[in-house]
Amino acid sequence: MRPLSLKAFTDVLLAHPGYSPAIRADAIGAFGASMGGQAVINLLGAKLSTSFGLACRETAQDPRIKAAVG
């Protein structure tokens, strides 16, 4: 759910007339700690671990995120 929320929030910021002029849509960075860090690396393409058996699944990805710290 967090990666989807972050992607939706990015959409909102880029569509907002007050914020969008100050955002370089081709160079968006992200930072997250703990579960926020997991969400940020999911946006870059990492798969989400779903069990101790190393099962993974795809999550929302956002190609606009160019750099991240998790």
All heavy atoms as a GROMACS GRO file, in nm:
protein
  500
    1MET      N    1   0.081  -0.119   0.000
    1MET     CA    2   0.000   0.000   0.000
    1MET      C    3   0.087   0.127   0.000
    1MET      O    4   0.052   0.223  -0.066
    1MET     CB    5  -0.093  -0.003   0.121
    1MET     CG    6  -0.188   0.112   0.126
    1MET     SD    7  -0.287   0.126  -0.021
    1MET     CE    8  -0.440   0.073   0.038
    2ARG      N    9   0.199   0.125   0.070
    2ARG     CA   10   0.281   0.245   0.077
    2ARG      C   11   0.336   0.288  -0.059
    2ARG      O   12   0.333   0.408  -0.091
    2ARG     CB   13   0.395   0.225   0.177
    2ARG     CG   14   0.354   0.247   0.320
    2ARG     CD   15   0.475   0.231   0.414
    2ARG     NE   16   0.441   0.263   0.549
    2ARG     CZ   17   0.377   0.181   0.632
    2ARG    NH1   18   0.339   0.063   0.591
    2ARG    NH2   19   0.349   0.218   0.754
    3PRO      N   20   0.390   0.195  -0.141
    3PRO     CA   21   0.437   0.239  -0.272
    3PRO      C   22   0.327   0.303  -0.356
    3PRO      O   23   0.350   0.404  -0.424
    3PRO     CB   24   0.489   0.110  -0.337
    3PRO     CG   25   0.524   0.021  -0.224
    3PRO     CD   26   0.424   0.054  -0.117
    4LEU      N   27   0.206   0.249  -0.350
    4LEU     CA   28   0.094   0.308  -0.423
    4LEU      C   29   0.062   0.448  -0.371
    4LEU      O   30   0.033   0.539  -0.449
    4LEU     CB   31  -0.030   0.219  -0.412
    4LEU     CG   32  -0.025   0.088  -0.488
    4LEU    CD1   33  -0.146   0.002  -0.452
    4LEU    CD2   34  -0.019   0.112  -0.636
    5SER      N   35   0.068   0.464  -0.240
    5SER     CA   36   0.040   0.596  -0.180
    5SER      C   37   0.145   0.698  -0.221
    5SER      O   38   0.112   0.813  -0.253
    5SER     CB   39   0.037   0.585  -0.028
    5SER     OG   40  -0.069   0.502   0.014
    6LEU      N   41   0.272   0.657  -0.222
    6LEU     CA   42   0.378   0.749  -0.262
    6LEU      C   43   0.367   0.788  -0.409
    6LEU      O   44   0.389   0.903  -0.446
    6LEU     CB   45   0.515   0.687  -0.234
    6LEU     CG   46   0.552   0.672  -0.087
    6LEU    CD1   47   0.682   0.594  -0.072
    6LEU    CD2   48   0.563   0.808  -0.020
    7LYS      N   49   0.331   0.691  -0.491
    7LYS     CA   50   0.313   0.719  -0.634
    7LYS      C   51   0.197   0.815  -0.654
    7LYS      O   52   0.207   0.910  -0.732
    7LYS     CB   53   0.290   0.588  -0.709
    7LYS     CG   54   0.292   0.604  -0.858
    7LYS     CD   55   0.287   0.468  -0.926
    7LYS     CE   56   0.295   0.486  -1.076
    7LYS     NZ   57   0.296   0.360  -1.147
    8ALA      N   58   0.086   0.793  -0.585
    8ALA     CA   59  -0.030   0.882  -0.596
    8ALA      C   60   0.003   1.022  -0.545
    8ALA      O   61  -0.039   1.122  -0.604
    8ALA     CB   62  -0.148   0.823  -0.519
    9PHE      N   63   0.080   1.031  -0.436
    9PHE     CA   64   0.117   1.161  -0.381
    9PHE      C   65   0.208   1.237  -0.479
    9PHE      O   66   0.196   1.358  -0.495
    9PHE     CB   67   0.186   1.145  -0.246
    9PHE     CG   68   0.217   1.275  -0.178
    9PHE    CD1   69   0.116   1.361  -0.143
    9PHE    CD2   70   0.347   1.311  -0.152
    9PHE    CE1   71   0.144   1.482  -0.080
    9PHE    CE2   72   0.376   1.431  -0.090
    9PHE     CZ   73   0.274   1.517  -0.054
   10THR      N   74   0.296   1.165  -0.547
   10THR     CA   75   0.380   1.228  -0.650
   10THR      C   76   0.293   1.284  -0.761
   10THR      O   77   0.317   1.395  -0.810
   10THR     CB   78   0.482   1.127  -0.705
   10THR    OG1   79   0.561   1.077  -0.598
   10THR    CG2   80   0.573   1.191  -0.808
   11ASP      N   81   0.192   1.208  -0.802
   11ASP     CA   82   0.098   1.257  -0.904
   11ASP      C   83   0.030   1.386  -0.858
   11ASP      O   84   0.017   1.480  -0.937
   11ASP     CB   85  -0.011   1.152  -0.932
   11ASP     CG   86   0.042   1.028  -1.001
   11ASP    OD1   87   0.150   1.035  -1.064
   11ASP    OD2   88  -0.024   0.923  -0.990
   12VAL      N   89  -0.012   1.389  -0.732
   12VAL     CA   90  -0.080   1.508  -0.678
   12VAL      C   91   0.014   1.629  -0.679
   12VAL      O   92  -0.024   1.738  -0.722
   12VAL     CB   93  -0.132   1.480  -0.536
   12VAL    CG1   94  -0.177   1.609  -0.467
   12VAL    CG2   95  -0.245   1.380  -0.538
   13LEU      N   96   0.138   1.609  -0.635
   13LEU     CA   97   0.233   1.721  -0.632
   13LEU      C   98   0.264   1.773  -0.772
   13LEU      O   99   0.275   1.894  -0.794
   13LEU     CB  100   0.362   1.679  -0.562
   13LEU     CG  101   0.354   1.660  -0.412
   13LEU    CD1  102   0.487   1.610  -0.358
   13LEU    CD2  103   0.314   1.789  -0.342
   14LEU      N  104   0.279   1.682  -0.868
   14LEU     CA  105   0.311   1.724  -1.004
   14LEU      C  106   0.193   1.792  -1.073
   14LEU      O  107   0.212   1.868  -1.167
   14LEU     CB  108   0.359   1.604  -1.086
   14LEU     CG  109   0.496   1.550  -1.049
   14LEU    CD1  110   0.526   1.421  -1.124
   14LEU    CD2  111   0.604   1.654  -1.074
   15ALA      N  112   0.072   1.765  -1.027
   15ALA     CA  113  -0.046   1.830  -1.085
   15ALA      C  114  -0.084   1.959  -1.013
   15ALA      O  115  -0.164   2.037  -1.065
   15ALA     CB  116  -0.165   1.733  -1.079
   16HIS      N  117  -0.026   1.983  -0.896
   16HIS     CA  118  -0.061   2.101  -0.816
   16HIS      C  119   0.005   2.226  -0.875
   16HIS      O  120   0.127   2.230  -0.893
   16HIS     CB  121  -0.014   2.080  -0.672
   16HIS     CG  122  -0.070   2.180  -0.577
   16HIS    ND1  123  -0.022   2.309  -0.567
   16HIS    CD2  124  -0.172   2.170  -0.488
   16HIS    CE1  125  -0.090   2.374  -0.476
   16HIS    NE2  126  -0.181   2.292  -0.426
   17PRO      N  127  -0.073   2.330  -0.903
   17PRO     CA  128  -0.015   2.450  -0.964
   17PRO      C  129   0.084   2.524  -0.874
   17PRO      O  130   0.172   2.595  -0.924
   17PRO     CB  131  -0.137   2.538  -0.994
   17PRO     CG  132  -0.246   2.487  -0.907
   17PRO     CD  133  -0.217   2.341  -0.883
   18GLY      N  134   0.074   2.506  -0.745
   18GLY     CA  135   0.166   2.574  -0.654
   18GLY      C  136   0.300   2.501  -0.637
   18GLY      O  137   0.402   2.564  -0.610
   19TYR      N  138   0.299   2.369  -0.651
   19TYR     CA  139   0.420   2.291  -0.628
   19TYR      C  140   0.490   2.248  -0.757
   19TYR      O  141   0.612   2.239  -0.763
   19TYR     CB  142   0.388   2.166  -0.546
   19TYR     CG  143   0.346   2.195  -0.405
   19TYR    CD1  144   0.217   2.166  -0.362
   19TYR    CD2  145   0.434   2.252  -0.315
   19TYR    CE1  146   0.177   2.194  -0.232
   19TYR    CE2  147   0.395   2.280  -0.184
   19TYR     CZ  148   0.266   2.250  -0.144
   19TYR     OH  149   0.228   2.278  -0.016
   20SER      N  150   0.412   2.217  -0.860
   20SER     CA  151   0.471   2.158  -0.981
   20SER      C  152   0.578   2.244  -1.048
   20SER      O  153   0.676   2.188  -1.099
   20SER     CB  154   0.362   2.121  -1.081
   20SER     OG  155   0.291   2.235  -1.123
   21PRO      N  156   0.569   2.378  -1.046
   21PRO     CA  157   0.676   2.456  -1.110
   21PRO      C  158   0.814   2.438  -1.042
   21PRO      O  159   0.917   2.458  -1.105
   21PRO     CB  160   0.629   2.601  -1.098
   21PRO     CG  161   0.481   2.592  -1.082
   21PRO     CD  162   0.458   2.466  -1.006
   22ALA      N  163   0.814   2.401  -0.916
   22ALA     CA  164   0.939   2.386  -0.842
   22ALA      C  165   0.993   2.243  -0.842
   22ALA      O  166   1.097   2.216  -0.783
   22ALA     CB  167   0.919   2.432  -0.698
   23ILE      N  168   0.924   2.152  -0.910
   23ILE     CA  169   0.964   2.011  -0.911
   23ILE      C  170   1.019   1.975  -1.049
   23ILE      O  171   0.955   1.998  -1.150
   23ILE     CB  172   0.845   1.919  -0.879
   23ILE    CG1  173   0.789   1.951  -0.741
   23ILE    CG2  174   0.888   1.772  -0.888
   23ILE    CD1  175   0.660   1.878  -0.710
   24ARG      N  176   1.139   1.918  -1.050
   24ARG     CA  177   1.195   1.865  -1.175
   24ARG      C  178   1.145   1.722  -1.189
   24ARG      O  179   1.195   1.631  -1.125
   24ARG     CB  180   1.348   1.867  -1.172
   24ARG     CG  181   1.405   2.004  -1.193
   24ARG     CD  182   1.555   2.005  -1.206
   24ARG     NE  183   1.603   1.900  -1.296
   24ARG     CZ  184   1.726   1.852  -1.292
   24ARG    NH1  185   1.813   1.897  -1.204
   24ARG    NH2  186   1.763   1.758  -1.376
   25ALA      N  187   1.045   1.702  -1.273
   25ALA     CA  188   0.981   1.571  -1.286
   25ALA      C  189   1.076   1.464  -1.338
   25ALA      O  190   1.052   1.346  -1.318
   25ALA     CB  191   0.860   1.582  -1.378
   26ASP      N  192   1.185   1.505  -1.402
   26ASP     CA  193   1.281   1.407  -1.454
   26ASP      C  194   1.393   1.376  -1.355
   26ASP      O  195   1.484   1.300  -1.387
   26ASP     CB  196   1.341   1.457  -1.586
   26ASP     CG  197   1.419   1.586  -1.569
   26ASP    OD1  198   1.393   1.661  -1.472
   26ASP    OD2  199   1.508   1.613  -1.653
   27ALA      N  200   1.386   1.432  -1.236
   27ALA     CA  201   1.493   1.411  -1.137
   27ALA      C  202   1.436   1.408  -0.996
   27ALA      O  203   1.479   1.484  -0.909
   27ALA     CB  204   1.598   1.520  -1.149
   28ILE      N  205   1.342   1.320  -0.971
   28ILE     CA  206   1.279   1.310  -0.839
   28ILE      C  207   1.357   1.212  -0.752
   28ILE      O  208   1.391   1.102  -0.796
   28ILE     CB  209   1.132   1.266  -0.851
   28ILE    CG1  210   1.052   1.373  -0.926
   28ILE    CG2  211   1.071   1.240  -0.714
   28ILE    CD1  212   0.909   1.336  -0.954
   29GLY      N  213   1.386   1.253  -0.631
   29GLY     CA  214   1.452   1.167  -0.534
   29GLY      C  215   1.356   1.134  -0.421
   29GLY      O  216   1.256   1.204  -0.400
   30ALA      N  217   1.386   1.028  -0.349
   30ALA     CA  218   1.299   0.986  -0.240
   30ALA      C  219   1.383   0.939  -0.122
   30ALA      O  220   1.493   0.887  -0.140
   30ALA     CB  221   1.205   0.876  -0.286
   31PHE      N  222   1.330   0.956  -0.002
   31PHE     CA  223   1.397   0.911   0.121
   31PHE      C  224   1.293   0.845   0.208
   31PHE      O  225   1.180   0.893   0.220
   31PHE     CB  226   1.458   1.030   0.195
   31PHE     CG  227   1.514   0.993   0.328
   31PHE    CD1  228   1.643   0.947   0.338
   31PHE    CD2  229   1.437   1.003   0.443
   31PHE    CE1  230   1.695   0.911   0.461
   31PHE    CE2  231   1.489   0.968   0.566
   31PHE     CZ  232   1.618   0.921   0.575
   32GLY      N  233   1.330   0.735   0.269
   32GLY     CA  234   1.239   0.669   0.361
   32GLY      C  235   1.315   0.590   0.465
   32GLY      O  236   1.425   0.540   0.438
   33ALA      N  237   1.261   0.580   0.583
   33ALA     CA  238   1.322   0.502   0.691
   33ALA      C  239   1.228   0.389   0.730
   33ALA      O  240   1.105   0.405   0.725
   33ALA     CB  241   1.350   0.591   0.812
   34SER      N  242   1.283   0.276   0.765
   34SER     CA  243   1.206   0.159   0.806
   34SER      C  244   1.111   0.117   0.695
   34SER      O  245   1.154   0.090   0.583
   34SER     CB  246   1.134   0.187   0.938
   34SER     OG  247   1.080   0.069   0.993
   35MET      N  248   0.981   0.114   0.720
   35MET     CA  249   0.887   0.071   0.616
   35MET      C  250   0.878   0.172   0.502
   35MET      O  251   0.848   0.137   0.388
   35MET     CB  252   0.750   0.044   0.677
   35MET     CG  253   0.752  -0.080   0.766
   35MET     SD  254   0.592  -0.121   0.833
   35MET     CE  255   0.520  -0.199   0.691
   36GLY      N  256   0.908   0.298   0.531
   36GLY     CA  257   0.914   0.398   0.426
   36GLY      C  258   1.031   0.372   0.333
   36GLY      O  259   1.022   0.393   0.212
   37GLY      N  260   1.142   0.324   0.389
   37GLY     CA  261   1.257   0.286   0.307
   37GLY      C  262   1.223   0.169   0.217
   37GLY      O  263   1.263   0.164   0.100
   38GLN      N  264   1.150   0.073   0.270
   38GLN     CA  265   1.105  -0.041   0.189
   38GLN      C  266   1.017   0.008   0.075
   38GLN      O  267   1.032  -0.034  -0.039
   38GLN     CB  268   1.027  -0.140   0.276
   38GLN     CG  269   0.964  -0.255   0.198
   38GLN     CD  270   1.065  -0.358   0.154
   38GLN    OE1  271   1.153  -0.394   0.230
   38GLN    NE2  272   1.052  -0.405   0.033
   39ALA      N  273   0.927   0.101   0.103
   39ALA     CA  274   0.838   0.153   0.000
   39ALA      C  275   0.916   0.225  -0.109
   39ALA      O  276   0.886   0.212  -0.228
   39ALA     CB  277   0.735   0.248   0.063
   40VAL      N  278   1.018   0.301  -0.070
   40VAL     CA  279   1.098   0.375  -0.166
   40VAL      C  280   1.174   0.279  -0.258
   40VAL      O  281   1.176   0.298  -0.379
   40VAL     CB  282   1.195   0.471  -0.092
   40VAL    CG1  283   1.302   0.524  -0.183
   40VAL    CG2  284   1.118   0.585  -0.030
   41ILE      N  285   1.234   0.176  -0.202
   41ILE     CA  286   1.307   0.084  -0.290
   41ILE      C  287   1.212   0.001  -0.375
   41ILE      O  288   1.247  -0.040  -0.486
   41ILE     CB  289   1.409  -0.003  -0.214
   41ILE    CG1  290   1.343  -0.098  -0.115
   41ILE    CG2  291   1.513   0.083  -0.146
   41ILE    CD1  292   1.438  -0.201  -0.058
   42ASN      N  293   1.089  -0.021  -0.329
   42ASN     CA  294   0.988  -0.086  -0.413
   42ASN      C  295   0.956   0.002  -0.534
   42ASN      O  296   0.938  -0.050  -0.644
   42ASN     CB  297   0.861  -0.116  -0.335
   42ASN     CG  298   0.878  -0.227  -0.235
   42ASN    OD1  299   0.827  -0.218  -0.124
   42ASN    ND2  300   0.949  -0.333  -0.270
   43LEU      N  301   0.948   0.132  -0.513
   43LEU     CA  302   0.922   0.222  -0.626
   43LEU      C  303   1.031   0.216  -0.731
   43LEU      O  304   1.007   0.240  -0.848
   43LEU     CB  305   0.906   0.366  -0.576
   43LEU     CG  306   0.777   0.398  -0.504
   43LEU    CD1  307   0.781   0.541  -0.450
   43LEU    CD2  308   0.657   0.378  -0.593
   44LEU      N  309   1.153   0.182  -0.687
   44LEU     CA  310   1.264   0.168  -0.782
   44LEU      C  311   1.265   0.033  -0.852
   44LEU      O  312   1.340   0.014  -0.947
   44LEU     CB  313   1.398   0.188  -0.709
   44LEU     CG  314   1.424   0.329  -0.660
   44LEU    CD1  315   1.553   0.333  -0.578
   44LEU    CD2  316   1.433   0.426  -0.775
   45GLY      N  317   1.184  -0.061  -0.805
   45GLY     CA  318   1.175  -0.190  -0.872
   45GLY      C  319   1.205  -0.311  -0.788
   45GLY      O  320   1.196  -0.424  -0.836
   46ALA      N  321   1.242  -0.292  -0.661
   46ALA     CA  322   1.267  -0.407  -0.574
   46ALA      C  323   1.136  -0.480  -0.549
   46ALA      O  324   1.029  -0.420  -0.542
   46ALA     CB  325   1.329  -0.362  -0.442
   47LYS      N  326   1.146  -0.610  -0.535
   47LYS     CA  327   1.026  -0.690  -0.506
   47LYS      C  328   1.004  -0.694  -0.355
   47LYS      O  329   1.097  -0.684  -0.278
   47LYS     CB  330   1.041  -0.830  -0.562
   47LYS     CG  331   1.045  -0.833  -0.712
   47LYS     CD  332   1.058  -0.973  -0.763
   47LYS     CE  333   1.063  -0.972  -0.914
   47LYS     NZ  334   1.081  -1.106  -0.969
   48LEU      N  335   0.881  -0.712  -0.316
   48LEU     CA  336   0.842  -0.716  -0.176
   48LEU      C  337   0.843  -0.860  -0.127
   48LEU      O  338   0.780  -0.947  -0.186
   48LEU     CB  339   0.701  -0.657  -0.159
   48LEU     CG  340   0.645  -0.654  -0.018
   48LEU    CD1  341   0.728  -0.562   0.070
   48LEU    CD2  342   0.500  -0.607  -0.021
   49SER      N  343   0.919  -0.884  -0.019
   49SER     CA  344   0.919  -1.016   0.042
   49SER      C  345   0.786  -1.039   0.111
   49SER      O  346   0.738  -0.954   0.185
   49SER     CB  347   1.031  -1.028   0.147
   49SER     OG  348   1.155  -1.008   0.086
   50THR      N  349   0.726  -1.155   0.088
   50THR     CA  350   0.594  -1.181   0.145
   50THR      C  351   0.596  -1.292   0.248
   50THR      O  352   0.495  -1.319   0.311
   50THR     CB  353   0.494  -1.217   0.034
   50THR    OG1  354   0.543  -1.330  -0.037
   50THR    CG2  355   0.475  -1.101  -0.062
   51SER      N  356   0.711  -1.358   0.266
   51SER     CA  357   0.717  -1.466   0.365
   51SER      C  358   0.862  -1.497   0.398
   51SER      O  359   0.954  -1.449   0.333
   51SER     CB  360   0.648  -1.592   0.312
   51SER     OG  361   0.727  -1.649   0.210
   52PHE      N  362   0.880  -1.582   0.497
   52PHE     CA  363   1.015  -1.625   0.532
   52PHE      C  364   1.070  -1.725   0.430
   52PHE      O  365   1.186  -1.753   0.426
   52PHE     CB  366   1.017  -1.688   0.672
   52PHE     CG  367   0.997  -1.587   0.780
   52PHE    CD1  368   0.879  -1.582   0.852
   52PHE    CD2  369   1.096  -1.494   0.808
   52PHE    CE1  370   0.861  -1.488   0.951
   52PHE    CE2  371   1.078  -1.399   0.906
   52PHE     CZ  372   0.960  -1.396   0.979
   53GLY      N  373   0.984  -1.778   0.344
   53GLY     CA  374   1.026  -1.871   0.240
   53GLY      C  375   1.081  -1.800   0.118
   53GLY      O  376   1.095  -1.859   0.013
   54LEU      N  377   1.108  -1.671   0.131
   54LEU     CA  378   1.164  -1.588   0.026
   54LEU      C  379   1.071  -1.568  -0.094
   54LEU      O  380   1.116  -1.538  -0.202
   54LEU     CB  381   1.300  -1.642  -0.021
   54LEU     CG  382   1.407  -1.652   0.088
   54LEU    CD1  383   1.536  -1.709   0.030
   54LEU    CD2  384   1.433  -1.518   0.153
   55ALA      N  385   0.942  -1.586  -0.074
   55ALA     CA  386   0.847  -1.555  -0.180
   55ALA      C  387   0.844  -1.404  -0.199
   55ALA      O  388   0.850  -1.328  -0.103
   55ALA     CB  389   0.709  -1.608  -0.144
   56CYS      N  390   0.837  -1.360  -0.323
   56CYS     CA  391   0.835  -1.217  -0.354
   56CYS      C  392   0.723  -1.187  -0.450
   56CYS      O  393   0.676  -1.273  -0.523
   56CYS     CB  394   0.967  -1.174  -0.416
   56CYS     SG  395   1.109  -1.188  -0.309
   57ARG      N  396   0.681  -1.062  -0.450
   57ARG     CA  397   0.582  -1.018  -0.547
   57ARG      C  398   0.615  -0.876  -0.592
   57ARG      O  399   0.682  -0.801  -0.522
   57ARG     CB  400   0.441  -1.027  -0.491
   57ARG     CG  401   0.412  -0.934  -0.376
   57ARG     CD  402   0.266  -0.949  -0.330
   57ARG     NE  403   0.241  -0.868  -0.214
   57ARG     CZ  404   0.196  -0.743  -0.218
   57ARG    NH1  405   0.172  -0.684  -0.331
   57ARG    NH2  406   0.174  -0.676  -0.106
   58GLU      N  407   0.567  -0.844  -0.709
   58GLU     CA  408   0.587  -0.711  -0.764
   58GLU      C  409   0.503  -0.609  -0.687
   58GLU      O  410   0.396  -0.642  -0.636
   58GLU     CB  411   0.546  -0.708  -0.912
   58GLU     CG  412   0.626  -0.798  -1.002
   58GLU     CD  413   0.766  -0.750  -1.024
   58GLU    OE1  414   0.791  -0.629  -1.022
   58GLU    OE2  415   0.854  -0.837  -1.044
   59THR      N  416   0.551  -0.488  -0.681
   59THR     CA  417   0.474  -0.378  -0.623
   59THR      C  418   0.469  -0.264  -0.723
   59THR      O  419   0.521  -0.276  -0.834
   59THR     CB  420   0.537  -0.328  -0.492
   59THR    OG1  421   0.667  -0.277  -0.521
   59THR    CG2  422   0.547  -0.437  -0.388
   60ALA      N  423   0.408  -0.155  -0.685
   60ALA     CA  424   0.402  -0.037  -0.773
   60ALA      C  425   0.543   0.015  -0.796
   60ALA      O  426   0.622   0.024  -0.703
   60ALA     CB  427   0.316   0.071  -0.710
   61GLN      N  428   0.573   0.047  -0.920
   61GLN     CA  429   0.700   0.109  -0.954
   61GLN      C  430   0.672   0.246  -1.012
   61GLN      O  431   0.566   0.269  -1.069
   61GLN     CB  432   0.776   0.024  -1.055
   61GLN     CG  433   0.818  -0.110  -1.001
   61GLN     CD  434   0.897  -0.189  -1.104
   61GLN    OE1  435   0.951  -0.135  -1.198
   61GLN    NE2  436   0.901  -0.319  -1.084
   62ASP      N  437   0.768   0.336  -0.995
   62ASP     CA  438   0.751   0.471  -1.047
   62ASP      C  439   0.880   0.512  -1.118
   62ASP      O  440   0.980   0.541  -1.052
   62ASP     CB  441   0.718   0.569  -0.935
   62ASP     CG  442   0.668   0.703  -0.986
   62ASP    OD1  443   0.694   0.735  -1.104
   62ASP    OD2  444   0.604   0.775  -0.909
   63PRO      N  445   0.881   0.512  -1.251
   63PRO     CA  446   1.003   0.547  -1.324
   63PRO      C  447   1.047   0.692  -1.306
   63PRO      O  448   1.159   0.727  -1.342
   63PRO     CB  449   0.966   0.518  -1.470
   63PRO     CG  450   0.818   0.524  -1.474
   63PRO     CD  451   0.770   0.480  -1.339
   64ARG      N  452   0.962   0.775  -1.245
   64ARG     CA  453   1.001   0.915  -1.219
   64ARG      C  454   1.100   0.925  -1.104
   64ARG      O  455   1.174   1.023  -1.094
   64ARG     CB  456   0.878   0.999  -1.189
   64ARG     CG  457   0.777   1.000  -1.304
   64ARG     CD  458   0.649   1.064  -1.264
   64ARG     NE  459   0.583   0.984  -1.161
   64ARG     CZ  460   0.462   1.007  -1.117
   64ARG    NH1  461   0.390   1.108  -1.164
   64ARG    NH2  462   0.408   0.930  -1.023
   65ILE      N  463   1.106   0.824  -1.017
   65ILE     CA  464   1.200   0.825  -0.905
   65ILE      C  465   1.336   0.784  -0.958
   65ILE      O  466   1.356   0.672  -1.004
   65ILE     CB  467   1.154   0.728  -0.792
   65ILE    CG1  468   1.010   0.756  -0.751
   65ILE    CG2  469   1.249   0.737  -0.674
   65ILE    CD1  470   0.984   0.892  -0.693
   66LYS      N  471   1.430   0.874  -0.953
   66LYS     CA  472   1.563   0.850  -1.010
   66LYS      C  473   1.669   0.818  -0.906
   66LYS      O  474   1.771   0.759  -0.937
   66LYS     CB  475   1.610   0.972  -1.090
   66LYS     CG  476   1.515   1.012  -1.201
   66LYS     CD  477   1.502   0.903  -1.304
   66LYS     CE  478   1.413   0.951  -1.416
   66LYS     NZ  479   1.366   0.846  -1.500
   67ALA      N  480   1.647   0.857  -0.782
   67ALA     CA  481   1.743   0.831  -0.675
   67ALA      C  482   1.666   0.811  -0.545
   67ALA      O  483   1.559   0.869  -0.526
   67ALA     CB  484   1.838   0.949  -0.659
   68ALA      N  485   1.721   0.726  -0.459
   68ALA     CA  486   1.651   0.698  -0.333
   68ALA      C  487   1.748   0.658  -0.223
   68ALA      O  488   1.856   0.604  -0.250
   68ALA     CB  489   1.548   0.587  -0.352
   69VAL      N  490   1.709   0.686  -0.101
   69VAL     CA  491   1.780   0.642   0.018
   69VAL      C  492   1.676   0.570   0.104
   69VAL      O  493   1.570   0.624   0.130
   69VAL     CB  494   1.839   0.761   0.098
   69VAL    CG1  495   1.902   0.714   0.226
   69VAL    CG2  496   1.940   0.836   0.012
   70GLY      N  497   1.707   0.447   0.139
   70GLY     CA  498   1.613   0.370   0.218
   70GLY      C  499   1.675   0.320   0.345
   70GLY      O  500   1.793   0.307   0.360
   0.00000   0.00000   0.00000
